[in-house]
Amino acid sequence: MTPQMVVSIGREALTVTVMVAAPMLLFGLIIGLTISIFQAITQINEMTLTFVPKILAVALALLIFMPWMINMLTDFCRHMYALIPGMAG
């Protein structure tokens, strides 16, 4: 196994991780910004107001994007298993 192969596998793993996490993070970010703007307009400074909508948004993103996320992770695992025979030497 060459250093270039290790770097390539690491880069691919990080890319897949970011892509799988991105929809949930973006949904949470959008809801968080929306609630922050609402709080700034109404001057309501309740810290717990953001938690429930963010949790619901992340759960919704998880439900919507779950098939795509599973497909991405399955493809990555298949690719890693396909690399195993080449790593022996």
VOPAGU-2260 file (C-alpha; in pm, 1 decimal, decimal comma):
REM VOPAGU-2260
SITE   aa  ch    i         X         Y         Z
SITE  MET   A    0       0,0       0,0       0,0
SITE  THR   A    1     156,6     324,1    -114,4
SITE  PRO   A    2     130,9     660,2      60,5
SITE  GLN   A    3     -61,3     793,8    -238,7
SITE  MET   A    4    -320,4     518,2    -194,9
SITE  VAL   A    5    -361,0     600,8     174,7
SITE  VAL   A    6    -406,0     970,7      96,8
SITE  SER   A    7    -655,9     886,7    -177,5
SITE  ILE   A    8    -859,2     661,2      52,3
SITE  GLY   A    9    -853,0     924,2     327,2
SITE  ARG   A   10    -961,2    1198,4      88,0
SITE  GLU   A   11   -1244,7     984,2     -45,2
SITE  ALA   A   12   -1357,4     895,2     308,4
SITE  LEU   A   13   -1365,2    1261,8     411,1
SITE  THR   A   14   -1551,3    1358,3      93,6
SITE  VAL   A   15   -1816,2    1092,5     150,8
SITE  THR   A   16   -1849,1    1196,0     515,9
SITE  VAL   A   17   -1902,4    1561,6     426,6
SITE  MET   A   18   -2149,7    1477,1     150,7
SITE  VAL   A   19   -2352,0    1247,5     376,8
SITE  ALA   A   20   -2361,9    1500,4     661,7
SITE  ALA   A   21   -2426,6    1808,6     446,1
SITE  PRO   A   22   -2806,7    1781,0     401,9
SITE  MET   A   23   -2871,6    1752,8     775,6
SITE  LEU   A   24   -2626,4    2031,8     856,7
SITE  LEU   A   25   -2776,5    2260,6     592,9
SITE  PHE   A   26   -3133,0    2200,4     714,5
SITE  GLY   A   27   -3022,9    2275,9    1071,0
SITE  LEU   A   28   -2836,2    2587,6     956,7
SITE  ILE   A   29   -3132,0    2724,1     761,3
SITE  ILE   A   30   -3373,2    2668,2    1049,0
SITE  GLY   A   31   -3124,3    2815,7    1296,6
SITE  LEU   A   32   -3077,1    3130,4    1087,4
SITE  THR   A   33   -3453,0    3167,0    1038,7
SITE  ILE   A   34   -3519,1    3140,4    1411,2
SITE  SER   A   35   -3231,3    3378,4    1489,2
SITE  ILE   A   36   -3379,3    3638,5    1254,0
SITE  PHE   A   37   -3722,5    3586,5    1413,2
SITE  GLN   A   38   -3571,9    3629,8    1760,8
SITE  ALA   A   39   -3388,0    3945,2    1654,8
SITE  ILE   A   40   -3704,1    4095,3    1507,0
SITE  THR   A   41   -3926,9    4012,2    1803,8
SITE  GLN   A   42   -3652,7    4055,4    2067,4
SITE  ILE   A   43   -3735,9    3716,2    2217,5
SITE  ASN   A   44   -3412,3    3582,5    2366,5
SITE  GLU   A   45   -3517,9    3233,2    2461,4
SITE  MET   A   46   -3226,2    2990,6    2425,5
SITE  THR   A   47   -3441,5    2677,5    2411,4
SITE  LEU   A   48   -3658,3    2807,4    2124,6
SITE  THR   A   49   -3412,0    2683,8    1860,8
SITE  PHE   A   50   -3364,3    2325,4    1977,6
SITE  VAL   A   51   -3696,4    2162,5    1884,5
SITE  PRO   A   52   -3722,9    2312,6    1532,1
SITE  LYS   A   53   -3359,7    2220,1    1459,4
SITE  ILE   A   54   -3413,9    1863,1    1577,3
SITE  LEU   A   55   -3726,4    1836,2    1362,5
SITE  ALA   A   56   -3545,0    1983,0    1060,9
SITE  VAL   A   57   -3254,1    1741,4    1097,0
SITE  ALA   A   58   -3496,1    1448,2    1135,2
SITE  LEU   A   59   -3684,0    1561,8     824,0
SITE  ALA   A   60   -3357,2    1589,6     628,6
SITE  LEU   A   61   -3262,5    1243,0     749,4
SITE  LEU   A   62   -3593,8    1100,0     627,3
SITE  ILE   A   63   -3572,2    1275,4     291,2
SITE  PHE   A   64   -3206,8    1199,2     216,5
SITE  MET   A   65   -3172,0     856,9     382,2
SITE  PRO   A   66   -3191,4     651,9      57,4
SITE  TRP   A   67   -2928,4     871,5    -106,3
SITE  MET   A   68   -2705,8     858,4     203,1
SITE  ILE   A   69   -2728,0     478,9     222,5
SITE  ASN   A   70   -2645,1     457,5    -147,7
SITE  MET   A   71   -2337,8     681,9    -101,0
SITE  LEU   A   72   -2211,1     479,4     195,2
SITE  THR   A   73   -2279,0     146,5      21,8
SITE  ASP   A   74   -2089,0     258,8    -288,5
SITE  PHE   A   75   -1796,9     371,2     -72,2
SITE  CYS   A   76   -1788,0      36,5     112,0
SITE  ARG   A   77   -1801,1    -155,9    -215,4
SITE  HIS   A   78   -1515,1      53,0    -347,9
SITE  MET   A   79   -1311,6     -14,2     -32,7
SITE  TYR   A   80   -1378,2    -389,9     -54,9
SITE  ALA   A   81   -1273,3    -383,9    -420,7
SITE  LEU   A   82    -939,5    -227,9    -317,0
SITE  ILE   A   83    -853,1    -503,3     -68,7
SITE  PRO   A   84    -688,7    -745,4    -318,3
SITE  GLY   A   85    -457,3    -466,1    -442,6
SITE  MET   A   86    -340,0    -381,4     -90,5
SITE  ALA   A   87    -171,6    -716,4     -28,2
SITE  GLY   A   88     149,3    -641,4    -208,6
